[in-house]
Amino acid sequence: MSEMTPREIVSELNKHIIGQDNAKRSVAIALRNRWRRMQLDEELRHEVTPKKYSDDWPDRRR
């Protein structure tokens, strides 16, 4: 995974999944972005984490 581009990830997914082209593309981009975030220092990682995963949000289960 470390050096795979989204296009290469989609190519691998095509070996196992028929159709679902938009979903495969979305998954490939998300995987690549996650891998890239994990390569950052801890300080920078918090800055580029998607906002929907932010720890700053209030608890919405109330």
PQR file with spaces between the fields and no chain letter, atoms N, CA, C, O and H, PARSE charges and radii, in Angstrom:
ATOM       1  N    MET     1       0.819   -1.196    0.000 -0.4000 1.5000
ATOM       2  CA   MET     1       0.000    0.000    0.000 -0.0000 2.0000
ATOM       3  C    MET     1       0.857    1.251    0.000  0.5500 1.7000
ATOM       4  O    MET     1       0.427    2.283   -0.515 -0.5500 1.4000
ATOM       5  N    SER     2       2.031    1.194    0.549 -0.4000 1.5000
ATOM       6  CA   SER     2       2.815    2.402    0.795 -0.0000 2.0000
ATOM       7  C    SER     2       3.080    3.228   -0.456  0.5500 1.7000
ATOM       8  O    SER     2       3.097    4.457   -0.381 -0.5500 1.4000
ATOM       9  H    SER     2       2.381    0.356    0.968  0.4000 1.0000
ATOM      10  N    GLU     3       3.282    2.605   -1.574 -0.4000 1.5000
ATOM      11  CA   GLU     3       3.607    3.355   -2.777 -0.0000 2.0000
ATOM      12  C    GLU     3       2.496    3.316   -3.816  0.5500 1.7000
ATOM      13  O    GLU     3       2.682    3.802   -4.931 -0.5500 1.4000
ATOM      14  H    GLU     3       3.269    1.607   -1.635  0.4000 1.0000
ATOM      15  N    MET     4       1.355    2.754   -3.476 -0.4000 1.5000
ATOM      16  CA   MET     4       0.280    2.617   -4.452 -0.0000 2.0000
ATOM      17  C    MET     4      -0.463    3.933   -4.639  0.5500 1.7000
ATOM      18  O    MET     4      -0.757    4.642   -3.677 -0.5500 1.4000
ATOM      19  H    MET     4       1.203    2.359   -2.570  0.4000 1.0000
ATOM      20  N    THR     5      -0.759    4.243   -5.893 -0.4000 1.5000
ATOM      21  CA   THR     5      -1.582    5.399   -6.212 -0.0000 2.0000
ATOM      22  C    THR     5      -3.043    4.968   -6.179  0.5500 1.7000
ATOM      23  O    THR     5      -3.330    3.772   -6.207 -0.5500 1.4000
ATOM      24  H    THR     5      -0.521    3.667   -6.675  0.4000 1.0000
ATOM      25  N    PRO     6      -3.970    5.918   -6.121 -0.5600 1.5000
ATOM      26  CA   PRO     6      -5.383    5.527   -6.178  0.2800 2.0000
ATOM      27  C    PRO     6      -5.706    4.690   -7.417  0.5500 1.7000
ATOM      28  O    PRO     6      -6.512    3.762   -7.343 -0.5500 1.4000
ATOM      29  N    ARG     7      -5.098    5.004   -8.529 -0.4000 1.5000
ATOM      30  CA   ARG     7      -5.336    4.235   -9.757 -0.0000 2.0000
ATOM      31  C    ARG     7      -4.887    2.783   -9.585  0.5500 1.7000
ATOM      32  O    ARG     7      -5.570    1.866  -10.040 -0.5500 1.4000
ATOM      33  H    ARG     7      -4.443    5.758   -8.589  0.4000 1.0000
ATOM      34  N    GLU     8      -3.755    2.571   -8.937 -0.4000 1.5000
ATOM      35  CA   GLU     8      -3.273    1.206   -8.698 -0.0000 2.0000
ATOM      36  C    GLU     8      -4.166    0.469   -7.699  0.5500 1.7000
ATOM      37  O    GLU     8      -4.382   -0.736   -7.827 -0.5500 1.4000
ATOM      38  H    GLU     8      -3.200    3.316   -8.567  0.4000 1.0000
ATOM      39  N    ILE     9      -4.676    1.183   -6.721 -0.4000 1.5000
ATOM      40  CA   ILE     9      -5.588    0.568   -5.753 -0.0000 2.0000
ATOM      41  C    ILE     9      -6.858    0.125   -6.458  0.5500 1.7000
ATOM      42  O    ILE     9      -7.348   -0.977   -6.216 -0.5500 1.4000
ATOM      43  H    ILE     9      -4.500    2.162   -6.617  0.4000 1.0000
ATOM      44  N    VAL    10      -7.401    0.981   -7.335 -0.4000 1.5000
ATOM      45  CA   VAL    10      -8.598    0.615   -8.103 -0.0000 2.0000
ATOM      46  C    VAL    10      -8.312   -0.607   -8.958  0.5500 1.7000
ATOM      47  O    VAL    10      -9.163   -1.487   -9.084 -0.5500 1.4000
ATOM      48  H    VAL    10      -7.002    1.877   -7.532  0.4000 1.0000
ATOM      49  N    SER    11      -7.136   -0.673   -9.543 -0.4000 1.5000
ATOM      50  CA   SER    11      -6.766   -1.831  -10.357 -0.0000 2.0000
ATOM      51  C    SER    11      -6.801   -3.113   -9.534  0.5500 1.7000
ATOM      52  O    SER    11      -7.274   -4.145  -10.010 -0.5500 1.4000
ATOM      53  H    SER    11      -6.444    0.042   -9.442  0.4000 1.0000
ATOM      54  N    GLU    12      -6.307   -3.054   -8.315 -0.4000 1.5000
ATOM      55  CA   GLU    12      -6.355   -4.224   -7.430 -0.0000 2.0000
ATOM      56  C    GLU    12      -7.795   -4.562   -7.044  0.5500 1.7000
ATOM      57  O    GLU    12      -8.173   -5.733   -7.012 -0.5500 1.4000
ATOM      58  H    GLU    12      -5.922   -2.215   -7.928  0.4000 1.0000
ATOM      59  N    LEU    13      -8.588   -3.546   -6.755 -0.4000 1.5000
ATOM      60  CA   LEU    13      -9.991   -3.782   -6.411 -0.0000 2.0000
ATOM      61  C    LEU    13     -10.752   -4.401   -7.582  0.5500 1.7000
ATOM      62  O    LEU    13     -11.656   -5.212   -7.380 -0.5500 1.4000
ATOM      63  H    LEU    13      -8.281   -2.595   -6.781  0.4000 1.0000
ATOM      64  N    ASN    14     -10.386   -4.019   -8.804 -0.4000 1.5000
ATOM      65  CA   ASN    14     -11.041   -4.572   -9.994 -0.0000 2.0000
ATOM      66  C    ASN    14     -10.858   -6.080  -10.108  0.5500 1.7000
ATOM      67  O    ASN    14     -11.667   -6.755  -10.744 -0.5500 1.4000
ATOM      68  H    ASN    14      -9.652   -3.361   -8.968  0.4000 1.0000
ATOM      69  N    LYS    15      -9.821   -6.604   -9.507 -0.4000 1.5000
ATOM      70  CA   LYS    15      -9.582   -8.052   -9.551 -0.0000 2.0000
ATOM      71  C    LYS    15     -10.591   -8.816   -8.700  0.5500 1.7000
ATOM      72  O    LYS    15     -10.794  -10.014   -8.899 -0.5500 1.4000
ATOM      73  H    LYS    15      -9.164   -6.055   -8.990  0.4000 1.0000
ATOM      74  N    HIS    16     -11.225   -8.126   -7.752 -0.4000 1.5000
ATOM      75  CA   HIS    16     -12.110   -8.790   -6.801 -0.0000 2.0000
ATOM      76  C    HIS    16     -13.547   -8.284   -6.820  0.5500 1.7000
ATOM      77  O    HIS    16     -14.452   -8.971   -6.347 -0.5500 1.4000
ATOM      78  H    HIS    16     -11.060   -7.153   -7.590  0.4000 1.0000
ATOM      79  N    ILE    17     -13.761   -7.095   -7.360 -0.4000 1.5000
ATOM      80  CA   ILE    17     -15.083   -6.472   -7.316 -0.0000 2.0000
ATOM      81  C    ILE    17     -15.510   -6.106   -8.727  0.5500 1.7000
ATOM      82  O    ILE    17     -14.761   -5.466   -9.465 -0.5500 1.4000
ATOM      83  H    ILE    17     -13.025   -6.537   -7.744  0.4000 1.0000
ATOM      84  N    ILE    18     -16.724   -6.519   -9.101 -0.4000 1.5000
ATOM      85  CA   ILE    18     -17.272   -6.207  -10.419 -0.0000 2.0000
ATOM      86  C    ILE    18     -18.172   -4.987  -10.281  0.5500 1.7000
ATOM      87  O    ILE    18     -19.007   -4.919   -9.379 -0.5500 1.4000
ATOM      88  H    ILE    18     -17.332   -7.040   -8.502  0.4000 1.0000
ATOM      89  N    GLY    19     -17.997   -4.022  -11.182 -0.4000 1.5000
ATOM      90  CA   GLY    19     -18.822   -2.813  -11.131 -0.0000 2.0000
ATOM      91  C    GLY    19     -18.416   -1.917   -9.981  0.5500 1.7000
ATOM      92  O    GLY    19     -17.268   -1.938   -9.537 -0.5500 1.4000
ATOM      93  H    GLY    19     -17.318   -4.077  -11.915  0.4000 1.0000
ATOM      94  N    GLN    20     -19.359   -1.135   -9.504 -0.4000 1.5000
ATOM      95  CA   GLN    20     -19.135   -0.255   -8.352 -0.0000 2.0000
ATOM      96  C    GLN    20     -17.957    0.701   -8.585  0.5500 1.7000
ATOM      97  O    GLN    20     -17.189    0.971   -7.662 -0.5500 1.4000
ATOM      98  H    GLN    20     -20.292   -1.118   -9.864  0.4000 1.0000
ATOM      99  N    ASP    21     -17.815    1.209   -9.806 -0.4000 1.5000
ATOM     100  CA   ASP    21     -16.652    2.021  -10.152 -0.0000 2.0000
ATOM     101  C    ASP    21     -16.501    3.263   -9.271  0.5500 1.7000
ATOM     102  O    ASP    21     -15.399    3.575   -8.820 -0.5500 1.4000
ATOM     103  H    ASP    21     -18.439    0.990  -10.555  0.4000 1.0000
ATOM     104  N    ASN    22     -17.591    3.962   -9.030 -0.4000 1.5000
ATOM     105  CA   ASN    22     -17.504    5.165   -8.180 -0.0000 2.0000
ATOM     106  C    ASN    22     -17.096    4.813   -6.757  0.5500 1.7000
ATOM     107  O    ASN    22     -16.310    5.528   -6.137 -0.5500 1.4000
ATOM     108  H    ASN    22     -18.486    3.709   -9.397  0.4000 1.0000
ATOM     109  N    ALA    23     -17.626    3.720   -6.245 -0.4000 1.5000
ATOM     110  CA   ALA    23     -17.285    3.297   -4.881 -0.0000 2.0000
ATOM     111  C    ALA    23     -15.815    2.900   -4.791  0.5500 1.7000
ATOM     112  O    ALA    23     -15.130    3.258   -3.833 -0.5500 1.4000
ATOM     113  H    ALA    23     -18.265    3.139   -6.749  0.4000 1.0000
ATOM     114  N    LYS    24     -15.331    2.164   -5.781 -0.4000 1.5000
ATOM     115  CA   LYS    24     -13.919    1.750   -5.766 -0.0000 2.0000
ATOM     116  C    LYS    24     -13.003    2.964   -5.816  0.5500 1.7000
ATOM     117  O    LYS    24     -11.983    3.006   -5.128 -0.5500 1.4000
ATOM     118  H    LYS    24     -15.887    1.873   -6.560  0.4000 1.0000
ATOM     119  N    ARG    25     -13.364    3.946   -6.627 -0.4000 1.5000
ATOM     120  CA   ARG    25     -12.553    5.160   -6.726 -0.0000 2.0000
ATOM     121  C    ARG    25     -12.545    5.899   -5.386  0.5500 1.7000
ATOM     122  O    ARG    25     -11.495    6.347   -4.926 -0.5500 1.4000
ATOM     123  H    ARG    25     -14.192    3.911   -7.187  0.4000 1.0000
ATOM     124  N    SER    26     -13.706    6.021   -4.770 -0.4000 1.5000
ATOM     125  CA   SER    26     -13.801    6.711   -3.478 -0.0000 2.0000
ATOM     126  C    SER    26     -12.986    6.002   -2.405  0.5500 1.7000
ATOM     127  O    SER    26     -12.290    6.647   -1.621 -0.5500 1.4000
ATOM     128  H    SER    26     -14.559    5.657   -5.144  0.4000 1.0000
ATOM     129  N    VAL    27     -13.072    4.688   -2.371 -0.4000 1.5000
ATOM     130  CA   VAL    27     -12.312    3.902   -1.392 -0.0000 2.0000
ATOM     131  C    VAL    27     -10.818    4.064   -1.637  0.5500 1.7000
ATOM     132  O    VAL    27     -10.046    4.225   -0.692 -0.5500 1.4000
ATOM     133  H    VAL    27     -13.638    4.164   -3.008  0.4000 1.0000
ATOM     134  N    ALA    28     -10.408    4.021   -2.895 -0.4000 1.5000
ATOM     135  CA   ALA    28      -8.990    4.146   -3.226 -0.0000 2.0000
ATOM     136  C    ALA    28      -8.436    5.493   -2.777  0.5500 1.7000
ATOM     137  O    ALA    28      -7.342    5.558   -2.216 -0.5500 1.4000
ATOM     138  H    ALA    28     -11.035    3.891   -3.663  0.4000 1.0000
ATOM     139  N    ILE    29      -9.171    6.551   -3.017 -0.4000 1.5000
ATOM     140  CA   ILE    29      -8.720    7.884   -2.617 -0.0000 2.0000
ATOM     141  C    ILE    29      -8.676    7.999   -1.096  0.5500 1.7000
ATOM     142  O    ILE    29      -7.733    8.563   -0.541 -0.5500 1.4000
ATOM     143  H    ILE    29     -10.060    6.498   -3.472  0.4000 1.0000
ATOM     144  N    ALA    30      -9.687    7.469   -0.430 -0.4000 1.5000
ATOM     145  CA   ALA    30      -9.718    7.520    1.035 -0.0000 2.0000
ATOM     146  C    ALA    30      -8.559    6.733    1.644  0.5500 1.7000
ATOM     147  O    ALA    30      -7.933    7.187    2.603 -0.5500 1.4000
ATOM     148  H    ALA    30     -10.453    7.011   -0.882  0.4000 1.0000
ATOM     149  N    LEU    31      -8.274    5.557    1.089 -0.4000 1.5000
ATOM     150  CA   LEU    31      -7.151    4.754    1.593 -0.0000 2.0000
ATOM     151  C    LEU    31      -5.830    5.486    1.420  0.5500 1.7000
ATOM     152  O    LEU    31      -5.001    5.511    2.330 -0.5500 1.4000
ATOM     153  H    LEU    31      -8.783    5.189    0.311  0.4000 1.0000
ATOM     154  N    ARG    32      -5.638    6.078    0.254 -0.4000 1.5000
ATOM     155  CA   ARG    32      -4.400    6.797   -0.010 -0.0000 2.0000
ATOM     156  C    ARG    32      -4.256    8.001    0.926  0.5500 1.7000
ATOM     157  O    ARG    32      -3.182    8.249    1.475 -0.5500 1.4000
ATOM     158  H    ARG    32      -6.311    6.058   -0.485  0.4000 1.0000
ATOM     159  N    ASN    33      -5.353    8.743    1.099 -0.4000 1.5000
ATOM     160  CA   ASN    33      -5.305    9.902    1.999 -0.0000 2.0000
ATOM     161  C    ASN    33      -5.009    9.484    3.428  0.5500 1.7000
ATOM     162  O    ASN    33      -4.233   10.143    4.119 -0.5500 1.4000
ATOM     163  H    ASN    33      -6.225    8.542    0.653  0.4000 1.0000
ATOM     164  N    ARG    34      -5.616    8.400    3.875 -0.4000 1.5000
ATOM     165  CA   ARG    34      -5.365    7.903    5.232 -0.0000 2.0000
ATOM     166  C    ARG    34      -3.903    7.499    5.386  0.5500 1.7000
ATOM     167  O    ARG    34      -3.270    7.833    6.387 -0.5500 1.4000
ATOM     168  H    ARG    34      -6.246    7.864    3.313  0.4000 1.0000
ATOM     169  N    TRP    35      -3.369    6.789    4.408 -0.4000 1.5000
ATOM     170  CA   TRP    35      -1.971    6.371    4.466 -0.0000 2.0000
ATOM     171  C    TRP    35      -1.059    7.595    4.524  0.5500 1.7000
ATOM     172  O    TRP    35      -0.096    7.625    5.291 -0.5500 1.4000
ATOM     173  H    TRP    35      -3.884    6.518    3.594  0.4000 1.0000
ATOM     174  N    ARG    36      -1.372    8.604    3.706 -0.4000 1.5000
ATOM     175  CA   ARG    36      -0.540    9.806    3.693 -0.0000 2.0000
ATOM     176  C    ARG    36      -0.593   10.536    5.034  0.5500 1.7000
ATOM     177  O    ARG    36       0.428   11.040    5.503 -0.5500 1.4000
ATOM     178  H    ARG    36      -2.155    8.579    3.083  0.4000 1.0000
ATOM     179  N    ARG    37      -1.779   10.597    5.657 -0.4000 1.5000
ATOM     180  CA   ARG    37      -1.883   11.230    6.981 -0.0000 2.0000
ATOM     181  C    ARG    37      -1.059   10.477    8.011  0.5500 1.7000
ATOM     182  O    ARG    37      -0.441   11.098    8.876 -0.5500 1.4000
ATOM     183  H    ARG    37      -2.607   10.187    5.276  0.4000 1.0000
ATOM     184  N    MET    38      -1.039    9.164    7.938 -0.4000 1.5000
ATOM     185  CA   MET    38      -0.297    8.361    8.912 -0.0000 2.0000
ATOM     186  C    MET    38       1.212    8.571    8.791  0.5500 1.7000
ATOM     187  O    MET    38       1.953    8.280    9.730 -0.5500 1.4000
ATOM     188  H    MET    38      -1.542    8.660    7.236  0.4000 1.0000
ATOM     189  N    GLN    39       1.668    9.070    7.652 -0.4000 1.5000
ATOM     190  CA   GLN    39       3.093    9.314    7.456 -0.0000 2.0000
ATOM     191  C    GLN    39       3.549   10.634    8.071  0.5500 1.7000
ATOM     192  O    GLN    39       4.751   10.871    8.194 -0.5500 1.4000
ATOM     193  H    GLN    39       1.066    9.307    6.890  0.4000 1.0000
ATOM     194  N    LEU    40       2.616   11.490    8.457 -0.4000 1.5000
ATOM     195  CA   LEU    40       2.941   12.799    9.018 -0.0000 2.0000
ATOM     196  C    LEU    40       3.309   12.697   10.496  0.5500 1.7000
ATOM     197  O    LEU    40       2.978   11.725   11.175 -0.5500 1.4000
ATOM     198  H    LEU    40       1.639   11.297    8.358  0.4000 1.0000
ATOM     199  N    ASP    41       4.002   13.731   10.971 -0.4000 1.5000
ATOM     200  CA   ASP    41       4.264   13.844   12.404 -0.0000 2.0000
ATOM     201  C    ASP    41       2.934   13.997   13.132  0.5500 1.7000
ATOM     202  O    ASP    41       1.943   14.437   12.549 -0.5500 1.4000
ATOM     203  H    ASP    41       4.270   14.521   10.419  0.4000 1.0000
ATOM     204  N    GLU    42       2.924   13.636   14.390 -0.4000 1.5000
ATOM     205  CA   GLU    42       1.699   13.689   15.198 -0.0000 2.0000
ATOM     206  C    GLU    42       1.083   15.088   15.215  0.5500 1.7000
ATOM     207  O    GLU    42      -0.139   15.228   15.164 -0.5500 1.4000
ATOM     208  H    GLU    42       3.729   13.278   14.863  0.4000 1.0000
ATOM     209  N    GLU    43       1.918   16.117   15.287 -0.4000 1.5000
ATOM     210  CA   GLU    43       1.417   17.492   15.336 -0.0000 2.0000
ATOM     211  C    GLU    43       0.678   17.863   14.053  0.5500 1.7000
ATOM     212  O    GLU    43      -0.401   18.454   14.100 -0.5500 1.4000
ATOM     213  H    GLU    43       2.911   16.003   15.329  0.4000 1.0000
ATOM     214  N    LEU    44       1.253   17.521   12.924 -0.4000 1.5000
ATOM     215  CA   LEU    44       0.627   17.847   11.644 -0.0000 2.0000
ATOM     216  C    LEU    44      -0.585   16.973   11.365  0.5500 1.7000
ATOM     217  O    LEU    44      -1.530   17.412   10.709 -0.5500 1.4000
ATOM     218  H    LEU    44       2.130   17.042   12.886  0.4000 1.0000
ATOM     219  N    ARG    45      -0.566   15.757   11.853 -0.4000 1.5000
ATOM     220  CA   ARG    45      -1.654   14.813   11.597 -0.0000 2.0000
ATOM     221  C    ARG    45      -2.988   15.372   12.078  0.5500 1.7000
ATOM     222  O    ARG    45      -4.008   15.213   11.408 -0.5500 1.4000
ATOM     223  H    ARG    45       0.202   15.401   12.386  0.4000 1.0000
ATOM     224  N    HIS    46      -2.983   16.025   13.234 -0.4000 1.5000
ATOM     225  CA   HIS    46      -4.228   16.591   13.771 -0.0000 2.0000
ATOM     226  C    HIS    46      -4.759   17.707   12.868  0.5500 1.7000
ATOM     227  O    HIS    46      -5.971   17.876   12.737 -0.5500 1.4000
ATOM     228  H    HIS    46      -2.155   16.154   13.779  0.4000 1.0000
ATOM     229  N    GLU    47      -3.860   18.463   12.249 -0.4000 1.5000
ATOM     230  CA   GLU    47      -4.272   19.569   11.389 -0.0000 2.0000
ATOM     231  C    GLU    47      -4.942   19.095   10.107  0.5500 1.7000
ATOM     232  O    GLU    47      -5.817   19.786    9.585 -0.5500 1.4000
ATOM     233  H    GLU    47      -2.876   18.326   12.355  0.4000 1.0000
ATOM     234  N    VAL    48      -4.557   17.941    9.591 -0.4000 1.5000
ATOM     235  CA   VAL    48      -5.100   17.481    8.311 -0.0000 2.0000
ATOM     236  C    VAL    48      -6.136   16.379    8.460  0.5500 1.7000
ATOM     237  O    VAL    48      -6.620   15.846    7.462 -0.5500 1.4000
ATOM     238  H    VAL    48      -3.847   17.380   10.015  0.4000 1.0000
ATOM     239  N    THR    49      -6.482   16.032    9.690 -0.4000 1.5000
ATOM     240  CA   THR    49      -7.517   15.025    9.909 -0.0000 2.0000
ATOM     241  C    THR    49      -8.851   15.596    9.468  0.5500 1.7000
ATOM     242  O    THR    49      -9.159   16.746    9.780 -0.5500 1.4000
ATOM     243  H    THR    49      -6.088   16.464   10.501  0.4000 1.0000
ATOM     244  N    PRO    50      -9.659   14.812    8.740 -0.5600 1.5000
ATOM     245  CA   PRO    50     -10.972   15.317    8.313  0.2800 2.0000
ATOM     246  C    PRO    50     -11.782   15.819    9.504  0.5500 1.7000
ATOM     247  O    PRO    50     -11.752   15.230   10.585 -0.5500 1.4000
ATOM     248  N    LYS    51     -12.492   16.893    9.293 -0.4000 1.5000
ATOM     249  CA   LYS    51     -13.220   17.548   10.381 -0.0000 2.0000
ATOM     250  C    LYS    51     -14.283   16.657   11.008  0.5500 1.7000
ATOM     251  O    LYS    51     -14.595   16.818   12.188 -0.5500 1.4000
ATOM     252  H    LYS    51     -12.516   17.372    8.415  0.4000 1.0000
ATOM     253  N    LYS    52     -14.844   15.723   10.251 -0.4000 1.5000
ATOM     254  CA   LYS    52     -15.890   14.884   10.831 -0.0000 2.0000
ATOM     255  C    LYS    52     -15.336   13.939   11.893  0.5500 1.7000
ATOM     256  O    LYS    52     -16.102   13.334   12.643 -0.5500 1.4000
ATOM     257  H    LYS    52     -14.591   15.593    9.293  0.4000 1.0000
ATOM     258  N    TYR    53     -14.016   13.808   11.963 -0.4000 1.5000
ATOM     259  CA   TYR    53     -13.389   12.965   12.973 -0.0000 2.0000
ATOM     260  C    TYR    53     -12.773   13.792   14.093  0.5500 1.7000
ATOM     261  O    TYR    53     -12.052   13.264   14.939 -0.5500 1.4000
ATOM     262  H    TYR    53     -13.394   14.299   11.354  0.4000 1.0000
ATOM     263  N    SER    54     -13.054   15.065   14.094 -0.4000 1.5000
ATOM     264  CA   SER    54     -12.430   15.971   15.047 -0.0000 2.0000
ATOM     265  C    SER    54     -12.871   15.672   16.478  0.5500 1.7000
ATOM     266  O    SER    54     -14.043   15.393   16.732 -0.5500 1.4000
ATOM     267  H    SER    54     -13.640   15.494   13.407  0.4000 1.0000
ATOM     268  N    ASP    55     -11.937   15.732   17.388 -0.4000 1.5000
ATOM     269  CA   ASP    55     -12.229   15.532   18.810 -0.0000 2.0000
ATOM     270  C    ASP    55     -12.881   16.766   19.421  0.5500 1.7000
ATOM     271  O    ASP    55     -13.381   16.713   20.545 -0.5500 1.4000
ATOM     272  H    ASP    55     -10.986   15.958   17.182  0.4000 1.0000
ATOM     273  N    ASP    56     -12.878   17.869   18.695 -0.4000 1.5000
ATOM     274  CA   ASP    56     -13.408   19.119   19.226 -0.0000 2.0000
ATOM     275  C    ASP    56     -14.929   19.187   19.179  0.5500 1.7000
ATOM     276  O    ASP    56     -15.520   20.065   19.807 -0.5500 1.4000
ATOM     277  H    ASP    56     -12.472   17.913   17.782  0.4000 1.0000
ATOM     278  N    TRP    57     -15.567   18.296   18.461 -0.4000 1.5000
ATOM     279  CA   TRP    57     -17.027   18.323   18.347 -0.0000 2.0000
ATOM     280  C    TRP    57     -17.675   17.927   19.656  0.5500 1.7000
ATOM     281  O    TRP    57     -17.155   17.075   20.377 -0.5500 1.4000
ATOM     282  H    TRP    57     -15.087   17.583   17.951  0.4000 1.0000
ATOM     283  N    PRO    58     -18.809   18.539   19.970 -0.5600 1.5000
ATOM     284  CA   PRO    58     -19.543   18.111   21.173  0.2800 2.0000
ATOM     285  C    PRO    58     -20.155   16.729   20.953  0.5500 1.7000
ATOM     286  O    PRO    58     -20.313   16.283   19.817 -0.5500 1.4000
ATOM     287  N    ASP    59     -20.486   16.078   22.024 -0.4000 1.5000
ATOM     288  CA   ASP    59     -21.103   14.755   21.939 -0.0000 2.0000
ATOM     289  C    ASP    59     -22.517   14.913   21.378  0.5500 1.7000
ATOM     290  O    ASP    59     -23.358   15.561   22.000 -0.5500 1.4000
ATOM     291  H    ASP    59     -20.357   16.440   22.947  0.4000 1.0000
ATOM     292  N    ARG    60     -22.785   14.330   20.213 -0.4000 1.5000
ATOM     293  CA   ARG    60     -24.072   14.511   19.538 -0.0000 2.0000
ATOM     294  C    ARG    60     -25.074   13.427   19.900  0.5500 1.7000
ATOM     295  O    ARG    60     -26.177   13.416   19.352 -0.5500 1.4000
ATOM     296  H    ARG    60     -22.102   13.803   19.708  0.4000 1.0000
ATOM     297  N    ARG    61     -24.736   12.527   20.794 -0.4000 1.5000
ATOM     298  CA   ARG    61     -25.650   11.445   21.167 -0.0000 2.0000
ATOM     299  C    ARG    61     -26.678   11.880   22.196  0.5500 1.7000
ATOM     300  O    ARG    61     -27.550   11.086   22.548 -0.5500 1.4000
ATOM     301  H    ARG    61     -23.841   12.536   21.239  0.4000 1.0000
ATOM     302  N    ARG    62     -26.613   13.068   22.675 -0.4000 1.5000
ATOM     303  CA   ARG    62     -27.523   13.546   23.721 -0.0000 2.0000
ATOM     304  C    ARG    62     -28.904   13.769   23.183  0.5500 1.7000
ATOM     305  O    ARG    62     -29.799   14.171   23.926 -0.5500 1.4000
ATOM     306  H    ARG    62     -25.905   13.713   22.388  0.4000 1.0000
